[in-house]
Amino acid sequence: MANERVDVAAGGGGWDNPLLRNYALAMRALDALPISDQHSWKYLGAMHGFDVDIWTQSALIDAGTAVPPSLTDDTFGDQCQHSTWYFLPWHRGYLFAFEAIVAAKVKELTGDDWVLPYWNYLDATNAAARTVPVAFTAATLWDGTPNPLARYPRARSALPPVPPQRDISLEGMKENDFSVGADGTLGLGGGTTGFAHFGEMAGEIEANPHNVVHGMIGGYMGNPYLAGLDPLFWLHHCNIDRLWEAWMMTPGKTMTHEGDWLDGPGPIGRTFVMPGATPADAPFHYTARDTLKHGRLHRDYDDLRKGTGVSGGGALIAHTAMGAPELQRVELLGVSADPVHVGSIPAAASIALEPVAANVAIQMMGASAPGSTIARLYLALESIRGNAPYATVDVYLNLPDGAAPDTHADHVAGSLHLFGLDRASRPDGGHGGNGLGQTLDITDLADQLVKAGDFDPAHLRVTLVPVEGSSETDPITVARVSLLKRTGTIAQPSD
Ligand SMILES: [Cu+2]
């Protein structure tokens, strides 16, 4: 048997699929173990996110439960690396450990081999791609006993229809670089931590489709403290991991070679750590480097094309190549003067621009000749704080005064998908209370606004429209909204 990870749809989404039958049997066994056991289902979920209060409120533990110190001492527990450039490698190691643990349990229970399947929700060739496989929603197993895969609550059993800016997409796969700019603010992989000027930033795949799927399924999936308990979480993350792999294996995409990433997370001597496959196996430590091809934690997929944006010829949807990431520049064109508070109605921010610089940037956006300088424009929304585990905000540019946002789809810049907003906003949380950050590529929209005469080079107006996760009494605060210009040089065809 090939040891590749496979599309869950290939074997069917129900109990005919032996991977799902065995997943249910293993999960039932692991979920019967107490959280004090490092191989219990709850311990595995708590490695992603853990909070005594939230877990107690959710009746996952009670006052008498012995919580292992390793879940609260920043070694094994509450480790998910969201909004950093370790998001992809940390989760890859997490999937590796989880798959080995479940496979060992399956082997013990049935003698079968097991691989973690992925949920290919962006597969345009599968009409049922957006529906949660039925094995996760059925009330019972094939023998009439309760279905463990449906034990933890979800808000929805399919990805619902929504306006395009709020929907899952492969737009992020167009990005050619993992990390760009001195502070790594732009790129596929997420912002490097520690640079003072920008808050922490989600990478493009993390923002969408990763966050969007978490929010659309909702329930435990919509809360990073609880998401790892939903067995569907692992099939979702397996697909995110596959998208990263598809991206890395495509010519024209540049993975980072920076030592801080390869040997990260740092500081020196700090590694990620996961439990071994069985209680007899020692925990293993790893760095981001170990997750790359030929690394100890690398796993293969049966297919890197379906639902990834990679076409039959091997070319991935891509933006114009802008040259080596270390030669590209990211500059600030303007920043909002005051924080924006988003309650129950749209809130606007104003960014003053220097007109000559703005016009130069606009002209460089359209460059196409090899050797010429090309620009892309981004809106960076930084230090976003709020109290909901998940929130969504639509972002519009240069809406006319008094205009209803939903009648101006031609002004939509995108949406903020804020998974773990409460967690990132807590001063005692792993993010130090810095909040979340997200960038939106507004190059195409800026081009349309210029052509429509709706772009004023002295002034950019940004309107934030609440969709979910905020109210008048519990608003979302965006500390800064900035306009960034990224420049590079269009490669010569022979490069
Ligand atoms: Cu996730």
Residues whose N, C-alpha, C, O or C-beta is under 5 A from the ligand:
A	BS01	CU	none
